[in-house]
Amino acid sequence: MNRAVYLDYNSGAPVRPEVAAAMVESLAEPGNPSSVHAYGRAARARVEAARRQLAGLVGADPAGIVFTSGGTEANALALRGSGRSRLLVSSIEHPSVLDAAAEAERVPVTPDGLIDLVALDTLLAANTRPALVSLMLANNETGIVQPVAEAARIIHAHGAWLHCDAAQAMGRIRVSLGQLGADILTVSGHKMGGPAGAGALILAESGRTLAPILLGGGQERRRRAGTENVAGIVGLGAAAQLAGDDLAAADTTCGVRALRDRLEQDALRLVPDAVVIGADAPRLPNTSCLVLPGVEGRTQVMALDLAGVAVSAGAACSSGKVAPSHVLAAMGLEERVKGSAIRISLGWSSRPEDVDAFLVAWADLARHKGLKVSEAA
């Protein structure tokens, strides 16, 4: 269904036209990448070209890239396939990490939503077993960017490995595998204008062994069995190339940030009681976690949907569950705040009029709920 205004890029960005075109072209060609005939070799060439495109975006060795069915599978492969006997995860990770490592030790965050580095150091020092720490680069609900490089130095000082889920950050900020210090990185195609169902796990050391969680074939250097999704991989590669081009053009990313900043400034002007979560923390340029006190997040989502504006009240993977945000709870926010938050996320096709439409609909909702709304609204 087409939406008049789509402001839910963190759930899934619209597929970019260039990506769709590359995928359609790929779908028109037969061939299994494991076949040795000409059609198979052509399919293999398309897969390897995409591998190089993705490697170029993060400064990785193409041989260290394992294509998966998306970020969820990549996270599961990192957590279950690392061979480390001890797992630690930050308390604000995506459900695909928390649920894949239910037994993991939780590392708390500070009230500003950043990992508690002192607690991380203390936890790692308490046990010398080989450990893997999973820390996302940017939170999917708040957009808060974590101090991954600083955490990596602590983690490596204890002989542990770092897995970084960078799904939400890809294409929105520069991501360098080397600068982050991550040993393993998760990427998801549909967060950056690529197709859903295509992702990757990227290993800083291309020869590092992973125990596969899918068996039955020697694909992806025996790290992930199953015939490669050629069209999806081609789309992921094309999206990575476009994301790199956008990041190189400062006006593109600055434009998204300017839209987000105007949205927040006008929202706070219109509804003085509103709150922006993480406003003083480093954040993605496209994400706003906005609180309308006393109005449930899901109520806001439904009202805005009826007005033709699509936003979300948290992780899309959990949106069908009636439960408070574990991210906002981990930050220690009071009940009335964490239950009244929505997430607005912009991207490559967002326009100023999209922000205008959101502000009108949101102010109308606030007025209907009896909140003080500026006369200028």
C-alpha positions in Angstrom: 0.0 0.0 0.0 1.3 3.5 -0.9 1.5 5.9 2.0 1.1 9.6 1.5 3.9 10.2 3.9 6.4 7.5 4.9 8.6 8.3 7.9 9.5 4.8 9.0 12.9 4.3 7.3 14.3 2.5 10.4 11.8 -0.2 9.9 12.6 -0.4 6.2 13.7 2.2 3.7 11.9 2.3 0.3 13.9 0.4 -2.3 15.9 2.8 -4.4 15.0 2.8 -8.1 18.6 2.0 -9.1 18.5 -1.0 -6.8 15.3 -2.3 -8.2 16.6 -1.9 -11.7 19.7 -3.9 -10.9 17.7 -6.6 -9.3 15.3 -6.9 -12.2 18.2 -7.2 -14.6 19.7 -10.0 -12.4 16.3 -11.8 -12.2 16.2 -12.0 -16.0 19.4 -14.1 -16.0 19.4 -17.8 -15.0 22.2 -19.5 -13.3 23.2 -20.9 -9.9 26.4 -19.3 -8.7 27.8 -22.8 -7.8 27.4 -24.1 -11.3 30.5 -24.2 -13.5 28.8 -23.5 -16.9 28.7 -20.0 -18.4 25.4 -19.1 -16.8 26.6 -20.2 -13.4 29.9 -18.2 -13.8 27.9 -15.1 -14.8 25.8 -15.5 -11.6 28.9 -15.9 -9.6 30.4 -12.8 -11.1 27.3 -10.8 -10.0 27.6 -12.1 -6.5 31.3 -11.2 -6.3 30.8 -7.8 -7.7 28.2 -7.1 -5.0 30.7 -8.5 -2.4 33.3 -5.9 -3.6 30.7 -3.1 -3.5 29.8 -3.9 0.1 33.4 -4.3 1.1 34.1 -0.9 -0.3 31.5 0.8 1.8 33.0 -0.3 5.1 36.7 -0.8 4.1 36.6 -4.6 4.5 38.3 -7.5 2.7 35.6 -9.0 0.3 36.7 -12.5 1.4 35.4 -11.7 4.9 31.9 -11.1 3.8 29.2 -13.8 4.4 25.9 -13.1 2.6 22.8 -13.9 4.7 19.1 -13.6 4.5 19.2 -10.4 6.5 20.4 -8.8 9.7 18.6 -11.3 12.0 20.4 -14.3 10.5 23.7 -12.4 10.5 23.4 -11.6 14.2 22.5 -15.2 15.0 25.5 -16.4 13.0 27.8 -14.1 14.9 26.5 -15.0 18.3 26.1 -18.7 17.8 29.0 -19.3 15.4 31.8 -17.4 17.1 32.8 -20.3 19.3 33.3 -18.1 22.3 32.1 -19.6 25.5 30.9 -16.4 27.1 28.5 -13.8 25.6 27.8 -10.2 26.7 25.3 -7.9 25.1 24.3 -4.3 25.8 20.8 -3.9 27.3 19.6 -1.9 24.3 20.4 -4.4 21.5 17.8 -5.3 18.8 15.6 -8.2 19.7 17.4 -10.3 17.1 20.5 -10.1 19.3 18.7 -10.4 22.7 16.6 -13.4 21.6 19.5 -15.1 19.9 21.6 -14.8 23.1 19.0 -15.2 25.9 21.7 -16.5 28.2 24.1 -13.6 27.6 25.1 -11.2 30.4 23.6 -7.8 30.0 25.8 -4.7 30.0 23.8 -1.6 31.3 23.6 1.7 29.6 23.8 5.2 31.2 20.7 7.4 31.4 21.8 9.1 28.1 21.5 5.7 26.3 25.2 5.0 25.9 26.8 1.8 27.0 28.3 2.0 30.5 32.0 1.4 29.7 33.0 1.1 33.3 30.5 -1.7 33.8 31.7 -3.3 30.6 35.3 -3.3 31.8 34.2 -4.7 35.2 32.2 -7.5 33.7 34.9 -8.6 31.4 37.5 -8.5 34.2 35.3 -10.8 36.4 35.7 -13.8 34.1 38.6 -14.9 31.9 36.6 -17.2 29.6 36.8 -16.4 25.9 34.1 -13.8 25.4 32.1 -12.1 22.6 30.6 -8.7 23.2 27.7 -7.6 21.0 27.2 -3.8 20.8 25.1 -2.1 18.2 26.5 1.0 16.4 23.3 3.0 16.4 20.1 2.2 18.3 17.1 1.5 16.1 14.6 3.2 18.4 16.5 6.3 19.5 19.2 6.7 16.9 21.8 7.1 19.6 25.2 6.2 18.3 27.4 4.1 20.7 31.1 4.7 21.5 32.0 1.5 19.7 35.7 2.3 19.1 36.2 3.1 22.8 34.4 -0.1 23.8 36.5 -2.1 21.3 39.7 -1.0 23.1 38.3 -2.3 26.4 37.0 -5.5 24.9 40.3 -6.3 23.1 42.3 -5.5 26.2 40.5 -8.5 27.9 41.1 -10.7 24.9 37.4 -10.7 23.9 35.9 -10.2 20.5 33.5 -7.4 19.4 30.4 -8.0 17.3 28.8 -4.8 16.1 25.3 -4.7 14.7 25.6 -1.8 12.2 22.3 -2.4 10.4 20.7 1.0 11.4 23.9 3.0 10.8 24.7 1.8 7.3 24.2 4.6 4.7 23.4 7.1 7.4 26.8 7.7 8.9 30.3 6.6 7.8 31.0 3.1 8.9 34.7 1.9 8.9 35.4 -1.6 10.1 38.9 -0.6 10.9 38.1 2.6 12.8 35.4 0.9 14.8 37.7 -1.9 15.8 34.9 -4.5 15.4 35.8 -8.1 14.8 32.4 -8.9 13.2 29.9 -6.5 11.7 26.2 -7.0 10.8 24.7 -5.4 7.7 21.0 -5.4 6.5 20.0 -4.4 3.0 16.5 -3.0 3.6 17.7 -0.3 6.1 19.7 1.5 3.3 17.4 1.3 0.3 18.2 -2.3 -0.6 15.9 -5.3 -0.6 14.5 -7.0 2.5 15.8 -10.5 2.9 19.4 -9.7 2.0 22.2 -9.0 4.6 25.7 -9.9 5.5 28.1 -10.7 8.3 31.5 -9.0 7.7 34.6 -10.5 9.4 37.6 -8.2 10.0 39.8 -11.2 9.6 38.7 -12.9 6.4 40.1 -16.2 7.5 38.3 -16.3 10.8 36.4 -19.5 11.3 32.6 -19.4 12.0 30.6 -22.5 12.9 27.7 -22.4 10.4 24.1 -22.4 11.7 22.8 -23.5 8.3 24.2 -26.7 6.9 24.0 -28.5 3.6 26.5 -26.9 1.2 29.8 -25.2 0.8 28.6 -21.8 -0.1 30.1 -18.6 1.4 33.4 -20.4 2.2 31.4 -23.0 4.1 30.2 -20.4 6.6 26.6 -20.2 5.3 25.0 -23.1 3.4 22.3 -22.5 0.8 22.1 -21.2 -2.8 22.9 -17.5 -2.8 20.0 -15.1 -3.3 21.6 -13.6 -6.4 19.0 -10.8 -7.0 18.9 -9.9 -3.3 22.7 -9.8 -3.1 22.9 -7.7 -6.3 20.4 -5.3 -4.7 22.4 -5.2 -1.5 25.6 -4.4 -3.4 23.9 -1.6 -5.4 22.4 -0.1 -2.2 25.9 -0.2 -0.7 27.4 1.6 -3.7 24.6 4.3 -3.6 25.1 4.7 0.2 28.8 5.3 -0.3 28.0 7.9 -3.0 25.5 9.7 -0.7 28.0 9.8 2.2 30.6 11.3 -0.1 28.1 14.1 -1.0 27.8 16.0 2.2 24.7 17.9 1.0 22.7 14.6 0.9 23.2 13.6 4.5 23.1 17.2 5.7 19.7 17.5 4.0 18.3 14.6 6.0 19.7 16.0 9.2 18.2 19.4 8.5 14.8 17.9 8.0 15.1 15.9 11.2 16.3 19.0 13.2 13.4 21.1 11.8 10.9 18.4 12.7 12.1 18.3 16.3 12.4 22.1 16.7 8.9 22.7 15.4 7.4 19.8 17.4 8.8 21.2 20.6 7.5 24.7 19.7 4.1 23.4 18.9 3.8 21.2 21.9 5.9 22.6 24.8 5.4 19.4 26.9 6.9 17.2 24.2 10.3 15.6 24.7 13.0 14.4 22.3 14.8 11.3 23.7 18.6 11.5 23.4 18.6 15.1 22.2 22.0 15.7 23.8 23.6 12.4 22.8 25.3 11.6 19.4 22.6 10.4 17.1 21.9 9.3 13.6 21.0 12.2 11.4 17.7 10.7 10.4 16.1 9.5 13.6 13.9 11.2 16.2 12.4 9.5 19.3 9.6 11.9 20.2 7.5 11.8 23.4 3.9 13.1 23.6 3.3 12.8 27.4 0.2 11.0 28.4 -0.6 9.7 24.9 0.4 6.1 24.3 2.8 5.5 21.5 0.6 3.0 19.7 -2.3 5.5 19.9 -0.1 8.1 18.2 0.9 5.6 15.5 -2.7 4.7 14.7 -3.9 8.3 14.7 -1.1 9.4 12.4 -1.7 6.4 10.1 -5.3 7.5 9.7 -4.0 10.9 8.8 -1.7 9.3 6.1 1.5 9.5 8.0 3.5 6.3 8.7 5.7 6.2 11.8 6.4 3.5 14.4 6.4 3.1 18.2 9.6 1.0 18.4 11.3 -1.9 16.6 9.1 -3.1 13.7 10.0 -6.7 14.7 8.2 -6.2 18.0 5.4 -3.8 16.9 2.8 -6.5 17.3 3.6 -7.1 20.9 1.9 -5.1 23.7 5.1 -4.4 25.7 7.0 -1.3 26.8 10.3 -0.4 25.0 13.2 -2.3 26.6 15.5 0.4 25.2 13.8 3.3 27.0 13.4 1.1 30.1 17.2 0.4 30.1 17.7 4.2 30.0 15.7 4.5 33.2 12.9 6.6 31.8 9.8 6.9 33.8 6.7 5.0 32.7 4.7 7.9 31.4 7.6 8.9 29.1 8.6 5.5 27.8 5.0 4.5 27.0 4.4 7.7 25.1 7.3 7.6 22.6 7.2 7.3 18.8 10.0 7.0 16.3 10.2 9.2 13.2 12.9 8.2 10.7 13.7 9.8 7.4 15.8 8.9 4.4 16.7 9.3 0.8 13.2 10.2 -0.5 12.0 12.3 2.4 10.8 15.8 1.6 10.1 19.0 3.5 6.4 18.6 2.9 6.6 15.2 4.6 7.7 16.9 7.8 5.0 19.5 7.4 2.3 16.8 7.1 3.6 15.0 10.2 3.6 18.2 12.3 0.1 19.1 11.3 -1.3 15.7 12.1 0.7 15.3 15.3 -0.3 18.8 16.6 -4.0 18.0 15.8 -3.6 14.8 17.8 -2.1 16.6 20.8 -4.9 19.2 20.7 -7.5 16.5 20.6 -5.9 14.8 23.6 -6.1 18.1 25.6 -2.5 19.0 25.5 -1.3 22.6 25.3 -0.6 23.4 21.6 0.9 26.6 20.4 -1.4 29.1 18.8 0.9 29.1 15.8 0.0 25.5 15.1 
